[in-house]
């Protein structure tokens, strides 16, 4: 008689290496930082010359607001790294090897760290017809910590630990 796994959908978490588990923890932090707390706080807002009255500027806002097309690409890289790490771990728990040597996950996670760091350096300056100074809030630091943990986990996964 064949022995069957009692794990749902054939997931066996014992197949996961420590690097994969670390990467998933980092990915969950990245997702939390990307979608829940605000990244920026607007101060010293002034109406732009081309802007008309009626628009409002939020006191704090997330990564998707006022980012411009380059910022959105950075946000998508960050999101892709988190989702790829989770997908790699889920596939690994089912016995499927998505990223054999681990180079793709590591490269994507390093790109996410760089994207978060660039979003910290190059902050939005206008939104809804207002110009302002943007200060950093909690969300961007959560995303940075998560992307660093994700990169560390991806590095450890490359080393097969």
Backbone as a chain_set.jsonl record, in Angstrom:
{"seq": "XXXXXXXXXXXXXXXXXXXXXXXXXXXXXXXXXXXXXXXXXXXXXXXXXXXXXXXXXXXXXXXXXXXXXXXXXXXXXXXXXXXXXXXXXXXXXXXXXXXXXXXXXXXXXXXXXXXXXXXXXXXXXXXXXXXXXXXXXXXXXXXXXXXXXXXXXXXXXXXXX", "coords": {"N": [[0.837, -1.168, 0.0], [0.51, 2.234, -0.8], [2.048, 5.023, 0.753], [0.604, 8.055, 1.782], [0.894, 11.587, 1.727], [-0.089, 13.756, 4.338], [-0.233, 16.43, 4.09], [-1.738, 19.439, 2.894], [-2.673, 19.753, -0.546], [-0.404, 18.395, -1.379], [1.777, 19.674, -0.28], [4.849, 19.722, 1.329], [6.417, 20.885, 3.895], [8.817, 20.188, 4.985], [10.557, 19.844, 2.943], [11.572, 22.293, 2.341], [14.339, 24.504, 2.384], [16.393, 26.353, 4.733], [17.113, 28.834, 3.645], [15.088, 29.296, 1.759], [12.873, 29.528, 3.448], [13.611, 31.784, 4.911], [13.667, 33.646, 2.813], [10.952, 33.702, 2.121], [9.846, 34.781, 4.459], [11.002, 37.339, 4.34], [9.81, 38.165, 1.939], [7.111, 38.305, 2.672], [7.254, 40.421, 4.48], [8.02, 42.423, 2.693], [5.714, 42.576, 1.056], [3.883, 43.416, 2.991], [5.001, 45.946, 3.664], [4.785, 47.155, 1.173], [2.075, 47.444, 0.631], [0.566, 48.218, 2.932], [1.451, 50.213, 5.196], [2.082, 53.811, 4.903], [4.56, 55.27, 2.672], [5.636, 57.789, 2.29], [5.623, 61.195, 3.479], [4.031, 64.201, 3.016], [5.144, 67.549, 3.072], [5.205, 71.122, 3.423], [3.597, 71.911, 1.206], [2.822, 73.374, -1.916], [0.807, 75.027, -4.337], [1.05, 74.113, -7.707], [2.042, 76.021, -10.608], [0.703, 75.325, -12.96], [-1.351, 73.864, -11.947], [-4.748, 73.569, -10.94], [-7.1, 74.86, -8.529], [-8.681, 72.741, -6.091], [-7.75, 70.125, -6.114], [-6.518, 67.732, -3.778], [-3.914, 67.081, -1.484], [-2.624, 64.256, 0.015], [-1.706, 63.789, 3.463], [0.057, 61.733, 4.008], [1.322, 59.116, 1.923], [1.41, 56.191, -0.191], [3.656, 53.909, -2.007], [2.726, 53.776, -4.624], [1.518, 56.122, -5.342], [2.072, 59.173, -6.951], [4.475, 58.315, -8.027], [5.442, 58.259, -10.621], [6.425, 56.993, -13.867], [8.849, 55.621, -13.736], [9.145, 55.086, -11.02], [6.969, 53.382, -10.653], [7.799, 51.187, -12.144], [9.949, 50.4, -10.543], [8.472, 49.705, -8.238], [7.049, 47.529, -9.26], [9.149, 45.74, -9.734], [9.949, 45.246, -7.114], [7.602, 44.038, -6.133], [7.508, 41.805, -7.855], [9.793, 40.388, -7.035], [9.072, 39.615, -4.43], [6.784, 38.016, -4.913], [7.901, 36.043, -6.561], [9.667, 34.81, -4.797], [7.885, 33.68, -2.941], [6.449, 31.99, -4.658], [8.513, 30.285, -5.501], [9.147, 28.984, -3.102], [6.697, 27.706, -2.545], [6.506, 25.998, -4.755], [8.828, 24.507, -4.295], [8.091, 23.204, -1.936], [6.341, 21.417, -2.944], [7.988, 19.765, -4.271], [8.964, 20.63, -6.673], [11.369, 22.168, -8.642], [11.859, 25.405, -9.218], [13.764, 27.422, -9.59], [16.556, 26.474, -10.236], [19.548, 26.888, -9.693], [19.297, 29.088, -8.127], [19.983, 31.603, -8.908], [18.269, 33.369, -10.307], [16.306, 34.168, -8.419], [17.974, 35.353, -6.514], [19.122, 37.462, -8.022], [16.82, 38.943, -8.666], [15.981, 39.647, -6.101], [18.106, 41.254, -5.231], [17.792, 43.312, -7.068], [15.375, 44.284, -6.102], [16.161, 45.307, -3.596], [17.827, 47.377, -4.46], [15.931, 48.917, -5.855], [14.2, 49.742, -3.76], [16.024, 51.225, -2.243], [16.656, 53.249, -4.092], [14.143, 54.435, -4.269], [14.056, 55.55, -1.781], [16.004, 57.492, -1.961], [15.355, 59.053, -4.243], [12.701, 60.79, -3.989], [9.115, 61.332, -4.364], [7.953, 64.463, -5.736], [5.729, 65.876, -6.476], [2.151, 65.875, -6.551], [-1.23, 65.569, -7.387], [-1.37, 68.185, -8.444], [0.143, 69.703, -6.688], [3.234, 70.792, -5.326], [5.785, 69.552, -3.199], [7.763, 68.747, -0.27], [8.975, 65.578, 0.39], [8.952, 63.405, 3.065], [10.299, 60.428, 4.595], [8.406, 57.57, 5.595], [7.178, 54.89, 7.732], [6.524, 52.619, 6.083], [8.338, 52.371, 3.895], [10.672, 51.678, 5.16], [9.987, 49.219, 6.258], [9.635, 47.8, 3.881], [12.26, 47.952, 2.925], [13.684, 46.516, 4.909], [12.42, 44.023, 4.609], [13.136, 43.421, 1.935], [15.908, 43.215, 2.177], [16.104, 41.004, 3.915], [14.913, 39.138, 2.251], [16.812, 39.071, 0.161], [18.993, 38.057, 1.596], [17.996, 35.527, 2.301], [17.691, 34.467, -0.275], [20.353, 34.405, -1.078], [21.362, 32.526, 0.741], [19.88, 30.354, -0.11], [21.015, 29.922, -2.6], [23.415, 28.868, -1.767], [22.557, 26.484, -0.929], [21.531, 26.074, 1.661]], "CA": [[0.0, 0.0, 0.0], [1.29, 3.46, -0.929], [1.878, 5.967, 1.85], [0.236, 9.365, 1.261], [1.197, 12.742, 2.563], [-1.28, 14.376, 4.916], [-0.144, 17.873, 3.858], [-2.7, 19.867, 1.883], [-2.204, 19.95, -1.918], [0.894, 17.789, -1.573], [2.846, 20.519, 0.245], [5.644, 19.148, 2.4], [7.29, 21.967, 4.324], [10.117, 19.634, 5.336], [11.406, 19.943, 1.758], [12.108, 23.655, 2.229], [15.606, 24.812, 3.032], [16.329, 27.562, 5.561], [17.172, 30.004, 2.778], [13.763, 29.513, 1.192], [11.998, 30.011, 4.526], [14.032, 33.167, 5.166], [13.23, 34.458, 1.678], [9.501, 33.877, 2.222], [9.608, 35.753, 5.541], [11.327, 38.642, 3.772], [8.801, 38.495, 0.931], [5.893, 38.727, 3.382], [7.527, 41.776, 4.966], [7.99, 43.313, 1.529], [4.312, 42.777, 0.696], [3.287, 44.255, 4.033], [5.494, 47.302, 3.49], [4.385, 47.687, -0.125], [0.647, 47.697, 0.512], [-0.163, 48.651, 4.127], [1.767, 51.541, 5.75], [2.535, 54.798, 3.913], [5.997, 55.398, 2.444], [6.07, 59.177, 2.264], [4.82, 62.204, 4.146], [4.178, 65.467, 2.303], [5.207, 68.759, 3.893], [5.448, 72.36, 2.694], [2.928, 71.797, -0.084], [2.435, 74.601, -2.616], [0.091, 74.775, -5.569], [1.864, 74.306, -8.9], [1.545, 77.074, -11.489], [-0.235, 74.737, -13.92], [-2.409, 73.167, -11.225], [-5.919, 74.347, -10.566], [-7.562, 74.56, -7.18], [-9.634, 71.643, -5.964], [-7.053, 68.883, -5.816], [-6.018, 67.656, -2.407], [-2.726, 66.269, -1.313], [-2.694, 63.535, 1.283], [-0.603, 64.032, 4.397], [0.999, 60.644, 3.774], [0.87, 58.306, 0.805], [2.186, 54.976, -0.42], [4.629, 53.872, -3.109], [2.099, 53.813, -5.933], [1.023, 57.478, -5.596], [3.084, 60.159, -7.296], [5.748, 57.655, -8.281], [5.906, 58.401, -11.993], [6.548, 55.689, -14.527], [10.06, 54.942, -13.266], [8.828, 54.582, -9.682], [6.064, 52.236, -10.798], [8.634, 50.059, -12.569], [10.63, 49.956, -9.328], [7.492, 49.016, -7.392], [6.756, 46.237, -9.867], [10.31, 44.879, -9.483], [9.85, 44.853, -5.702], [6.488, 43.101, -6.051], [7.886, 40.569, -8.542], [10.742, 39.653, -6.193], [8.327, 38.997, -3.324], [5.927, 36.946, -5.436], [8.758, 34.965, -7.055], [10.175, 34.084, -3.626], [6.789, 32.864, -2.406], [6.193, 30.935, -5.634], [9.626, 29.326, -5.46], [9.005, 28.166, -1.894], [5.533, 26.833, -2.7], [6.883, 24.944, -5.696], [9.792, 23.647, -3.606], [7.371, 22.365, -0.973], [5.68, 20.362, -3.719], [9.016, 18.96, -4.898], [9.266, 21.178, -7.995], [12.474, 23.136, -8.558], [11.634, 26.526, -10.144], [14.962, 28.225, -9.81], [17.573, 25.49, -9.911], [20.751, 27.35, -9.003], [18.942, 30.186, -7.232], [20.491, 32.871, -9.422], [17.184, 34.29, -10.68], [15.732, 34.735, -7.199], [18.951, 36.249, -5.916], [19.209, 38.663, -8.852], [15.589, 39.712, -8.499], [15.942, 40.207, -4.747], [19.061, 42.367, -5.206], [17.138, 44.397, -7.799], [14.371, 44.858, -5.201], [16.878, 46.131, -2.614], [18.26, 48.592, -5.168], [14.743, 49.719, -6.151], [13.755, 50.389, -2.521], [17.018, 52.245, -1.9], [16.465, 54.379, -5.0], [12.897, 55.119, -3.892], [14.365, 56.336, -0.583], [16.837, 58.623, -2.368], [14.59, 59.872, -5.182], [11.332, 60.81, -3.468], [8.179, 62.112, -5.181], [7.949, 65.9, -5.438], [4.442, 66.489, -6.797], [0.984, 64.995, -6.575], [-2.517, 66.278, -7.443], [-1.182, 69.594, -8.728], [0.892, 70.352, -5.611], [4.651, 70.466, -5.134], [6.026, 69.384, -1.773], [8.919, 67.999, 0.216], [8.503, 64.274, 0.864], [9.73, 62.726, 4.096], [10.108, 58.974, 4.6], [7.58, 57.012, 6.655], [7.441, 53.514, 8.165], [6.358, 51.603, 5.045], [9.531, 52.182, 3.064], [11.664, 50.983, 5.987], [9.534, 47.827, 6.321], [9.957, 47.209, 2.576], [13.719, 47.798, 2.846], [14.059, 45.385, 5.77], [11.94, 42.809, 3.962], [13.922, 43.104, 0.737], [17.226, 42.752, 2.634], [15.918, 39.627, 4.4], [14.668, 38.346, 1.049], [18.1, 38.882, -0.515], [19.794, 37.151, 2.425], [17.441, 34.185, 2.118], [18.006, 34.019, -1.638], [21.786, 34.076, -1.068], [21.507, 31.241, 1.448], [19.301, 29.318, -0.964], [22.039, 29.635, -3.619], [24.421, 28.048, -1.137], [21.848, 25.247, -0.57], [21.363, 25.934, 3.111]], "C": [[0.894, 1.248, 0.0], [0.992, 4.41, 0.223], [1.614, 7.357, 1.267], [0.574, 10.45, 2.265], [-0.1, 13.336, 3.093], [-1.277, 15.889, 4.733], [-1.132, 18.272, 2.77], [-2.007, 20.129, 0.545], [-0.806, 19.381, -2.145], [2.053, 18.639, -1.098], [3.54, 19.811, 1.396], [6.682, 20.188, 2.802], [8.669, 21.477, 4.749], [11.081, 19.683, 4.147], [12.086, 21.309, 1.639], [13.416, 23.789, 2.991], [15.453, 26.106, 3.824], [16.357, 28.833, 4.722], [15.826, 30.33, 2.162], [12.796, 30.057, 2.236], [12.326, 31.457, 4.863], [13.547, 34.089, 4.059], [11.722, 34.702, 1.733], [9.156, 34.862, 3.34], [9.905, 37.168, 5.064], [10.29, 39.09, 2.76], [7.5, 38.953, 1.584], [6.056, 40.123, 3.97], [7.482, 42.791, 3.83], [6.542, 43.603, 1.128], [3.587, 43.642, 1.718], [3.707, 45.704, 3.853], [5.028, 47.955, 2.204], [2.921, 48.104, -0.16], [-0.034, 48.279, 1.746], [0.263, 50.033, 4.624], [2.237, 52.508, 4.668], [4.06, 54.865, 3.836], [6.484, 56.821, 2.617], [5.099, 60.065, 3.028], [5.094, 63.535, 3.453], [4.205, 66.623, 3.293], [5.548, 69.94, 3.002], [4.847, 72.31, 1.294], [2.557, 73.174, -0.623], [1.764, 74.213, -3.92], [1.007, 75.048, -6.759], [1.238, 75.376, -9.775], [0.512, 76.537, -12.478], [-1.413, 74.057, -13.234], [-3.557, 74.093, -10.879], [-6.353, 73.996, -9.162], [-8.544, 73.391, -7.199], [-8.987, 70.313, -5.686], [-6.567, 68.893, -4.383], [-4.784, 66.782, -2.381], [-2.835, 65.541, 0.019], [-1.494, 63.866, 2.171], [0.47, 62.959, 4.251], [0.42, 59.752, 2.681], [1.858, 57.172, 0.562], [3.059, 55.037, -1.651], [4.001, 54.049, -4.488], [1.61, 55.21, -6.298], [2.184, 58.415, -5.895], [4.431, 59.581, -7.665], [6.3, 57.953, -9.669], [6.132, 57.02, -12.595], [7.782, 54.923, -14.061], [9.852, 54.361, -11.862], [7.919, 53.376, -9.726], [6.839, 51.009, -11.26], [9.412, 49.505, -11.371], [9.706, 49.199, -8.395], [7.15, 47.638, -7.943], [7.916, 45.252, -9.701], [10.272, 44.361, -8.049], [8.756, 43.803, -5.525], [6.84, 41.769, -6.691], [8.853, 39.736, -7.709], [10.017, 38.931, -5.066], [7.486, 37.831, -3.818], [6.748, 35.77, -5.959], [9.313, 34.141, -5.893], [9.094, 33.174, -3.041], [6.48, 31.713, -3.358], [7.269, 29.872, -5.643], [9.504, 28.41, -4.247], [7.809, 27.223, -2.0], [5.832, 25.688, -3.669], [7.874, 23.979, -5.059], [9.141, 22.728, -2.594], [6.612, 21.247, -1.671], [6.688, 19.478, -4.434], [9.394, 19.427, -6.297], [10.341, 22.243, -7.834], [12.282, 24.199, -9.626], [12.934, 27.181, -10.56], [16.164, 27.393, -9.39], [18.768, 25.986, -9.128], [20.459, 28.482, -8.027], [19.384, 31.549, -7.728], [19.392, 33.863, -9.769], [16.57, 34.94, -9.46], [16.698, 35.702, -6.544], [19.071, 37.554, -6.711], [17.985, 39.552, -8.702], [15.509, 40.342, -7.113], [16.938, 41.355, -4.591], [18.482, 43.565, -5.955], [16.068, 45.065, -6.929], [15.028, 45.743, -4.139], [17.303, 47.454, -3.248], [17.061, 49.496, -5.447], [14.229, 50.429, -4.901], [14.729, 51.494, -2.13], [16.883, 53.474, -2.801], [15.189, 55.152, -4.68], [13.088, 55.929, -2.612], [15.151, 57.599, -0.956], [16.049, 59.593, -3.251], [13.122, 59.811, -4.764], [10.418, 61.609, -4.396], [8.193, 63.58, -4.764], [6.627, 66.571, -5.772], [3.357, 65.432, -6.867], [-0.254, 65.871, -6.565], [-2.353, 67.779, -7.66], [-0.45, 70.378, -7.652], [2.349, 69.899, -5.652], [4.907, 70.429, -3.631], [7.369, 68.745, -1.514], [8.386, 66.684, 0.788], [9.472, 63.719, 1.903], [9.403, 61.241, 4.086], [9.287, 58.548, 5.804], [7.909, 55.533, 6.861], [7.442, 52.495, 7.02], [7.605, 51.337, 4.228], [10.633, 51.465, 3.85], [11.293, 49.511, 6.167], [9.875, 47.119, 5.006], [11.465, 47.012, 2.42], [14.18, 46.618, 3.69], [13.633, 44.066, 5.14], [12.759, 42.432, 2.742], [15.341, 42.668, 1.102], [17.155, 41.316, 3.155], [15.686, 38.69, 3.224], [15.975, 38.068, 0.305], [19.005, 37.934, 0.274], [19.307, 35.71, 2.272], [17.753, 33.623, 0.74], [19.485, 33.651, -1.752], [22.018, 32.73, -0.387], [20.947, 30.098, 0.634], [20.287, 28.935, -2.067], [23.107, 28.713, -3.061], [23.861, 26.701, -0.671], [21.754, 25.016, 0.917], [19.96, 26.226, 3.482]], "O": [[1.9, 1.306, 0.707], [-0.16, 4.583, 0.621], [2.322, 7.79, 0.358], [0.54, 10.246, 3.479], [-1.096, 13.407, 2.372], [-2.209, 16.565, 5.167], [-1.34, 17.518, 1.82], [-0.897, 20.659, 0.505], [-0.093, 19.853, -3.031], [3.2, 18.373, -1.46], [2.886, 19.351, 2.332], [7.701, 20.351, 2.131], [9.597, 22.278, 4.862], [12.294, 19.574, 4.33], [13.069, 21.453, 0.912], [13.576, 23.26, 4.091], [14.504, 26.863, 3.617], [15.687, 29.809, 5.06], [15.455, 31.498, 2.052], [11.993, 30.944, 1.944], [11.424, 32.267, 5.077], [13.07, 35.191, 4.33], [11.266, 35.802, 1.421], [8.262, 35.692, 3.175], [9.145, 38.093, 5.35], [9.927, 40.266, 2.722], [6.859, 39.886, 1.101], [5.116, 40.918, 3.963], [6.961, 43.894, 3.997], [6.187, 44.757, 0.887], [2.776, 44.495, 1.358], [2.864, 46.6, 3.885], [4.888, 49.177, 2.144], [2.557, 49.018, -0.899], [-1.142, 48.801, 1.618], [-0.52, 50.972, 4.481], [2.736, 52.078, 3.628], [4.758, 54.557, 4.802], [7.617, 57.044, 3.044], [3.925, 59.737, 3.2], [6.246, 63.947, 3.317], [3.404, 66.679, 4.226], [6.126, 69.76, 1.93], [5.518, 72.631, 0.313], [2.05, 74.026, 0.105], [2.105, 73.201, -4.533], [1.663, 76.088, -6.816], [0.034, 75.617, -9.695], [-0.454, 77.229, -12.797], [-2.387, 73.707, -13.901], [-3.351, 75.265, -10.563], [-6.002, 72.929, -8.657], [-9.159, 73.104, -8.226], [-9.61, 69.443, -5.076], [-6.24, 69.947, -3.838], [-4.646, 65.852, -3.176], [-3.112, 66.164, 1.044], [-0.409, 64.181, 1.682], [1.661, 63.251, 4.361], [-0.796, 59.641, 2.527], [2.989, 57.195, 1.048], [3.194, 56.091, -2.273], [4.692, 54.437, -5.43], [1.313, 55.461, -7.466], [3.171, 58.439, -5.159], [5.437, 60.289, -7.62], [7.514, 57.902, -9.87], [6.038, 56.006, -11.903], [7.756, 53.694, -14.0], [10.333, 53.268, -11.562], [8.072, 52.448, -8.932], [6.558, 49.9, -10.806], [9.521, 48.29, -11.205], [10.09, 48.179, -7.824], [6.979, 46.687, -7.18], [7.687, 44.052, -9.544], [10.531, 43.184, -7.798], [8.961, 42.796, -4.847], [6.515, 40.714, -6.146], [8.746, 38.51, -7.678], [10.309, 37.77, -4.778], [7.479, 36.766, -3.199], [6.335, 34.619, -5.815], [9.417, 32.918, -5.99], [9.368, 32.027, -2.689], [6.27, 30.583, -2.915], [6.971, 28.685, -5.776], [9.73, 27.204, -4.349], [7.896, 26.066, -1.591], [5.452, 24.544, -3.423], [7.776, 22.768, -5.258], [9.584, 21.595, -2.409], [6.278, 20.239, -1.048], [6.302, 18.54, -5.131], [10.069, 18.705, -7.031], [10.227, 23.122, -6.979], [12.512, 23.941, -10.807], [13.163, 27.456, -11.738], [16.72, 27.592, -8.311], [18.984, 25.546, -7.999], [21.297, 28.798, -7.183], [19.184, 32.551, -7.042], [19.552, 35.064, -9.556], [16.333, 36.148, -9.462], [16.289, 36.76, -6.068], [19.115, 38.634, -6.122], [18.104, 40.774, -8.621], [15.017, 41.461, -6.973], [16.65, 42.329, -3.895], [18.658, 44.706, -5.53], [15.875, 46.279, -7.009], [14.508, 46.811, -3.817], [17.156, 48.518, -2.645], [17.159, 50.713, -5.292], [13.859, 51.601, -4.971], [14.308, 52.58, -1.73], [16.983, 54.606, -2.329], [15.152, 56.376, -4.803], [12.359, 56.895, -2.38], [14.977, 58.649, -0.337], [16.075, 60.804, -3.032], [12.396, 58.892, -5.141], [10.892, 62.47, -5.137], [8.414, 63.904, -3.597], [6.414, 67.723, -5.394], [3.601, 64.27, -7.192], [-0.317, 66.832, -5.798], [-3.123, 68.566, -7.11], [-0.425, 71.608, -7.702], [2.643, 68.749, -5.979], [4.307, 71.197, -2.879], [8.03, 68.261, -2.432], [7.447, 66.688, 1.584], [10.667, 63.584, 1.642], [8.337, 60.843, 3.615], [9.444, 59.09, 6.898], [8.82, 55.0, 6.227], [8.285, 51.599, 6.998], [7.898, 50.186, 3.903], [11.434, 50.732, 3.27], [12.172, 48.651, 6.224], [10.344, 45.982, 5.011], [11.901, 46.014, 1.846], [14.983, 45.805, 3.231], [14.397, 43.1, 5.136], [13.05, 41.255, 2.529], [15.922, 41.834, 0.408], [18.038, 40.506, 2.872], [16.205, 37.574, 3.203], [16.21, 36.942, -0.133], [19.701, 37.105, -0.312], [20.11, 34.788, 2.13], [18.046, 32.435, 0.603], [19.835, 32.694, -2.444], [22.778, 31.898, -0.882], [21.476, 28.987, 0.677], [20.388, 27.763, -2.43], [23.648, 27.873, -3.781], [24.579, 25.883, -0.096], [21.883, 23.884, 1.385], [19.607, 26.165, 4.659]]}, "num_chains": 1, "name": "protein.A"}
